[in-house]
């Protein structure tokens, strides 16, 4: 896998999966899997905390991180 823009490691997901890595490139999530074998310009450790879509997210509706507004700004990722 090519170098990603961001990897959030060791995340808990709303569906109950734990220890997941989330990879993003070009403003979109491109991979969610345990132990993602990739490098990124920025890596965050979620430390097992919940990583979830922003309020108002509609499952199945494709959006980029930029279309979410607050999610597009560097440093705006929130871990619960």
CORPEHU-V299744 format. One record per backbone hydrogen bond with DSSP energy under -0.5 kcal/mol. CO is the residue of the C=O (numbers start at 1). NH is the residue of the N-H. Records with the same first field share a line. If there is no record, write none. Layout:
CO=NH, NH
//
This chain:
4=41
5=42
6=24
7=9, 44
8=22
9=46
10=48
11=20
12=51
13=16
17=13
20=11
21=23, 33
22=8
23=30, 31
24=5, 6
25=28
27=65
28=25
31=23
33=21, 36
36=38
39=4
42=7
44=9, 46
46=49
49=12
50=80
51=14
54=57
57=59
58=61
60=62
64=68
65=68
66=69
68=70
69=72, 73
73=76
//
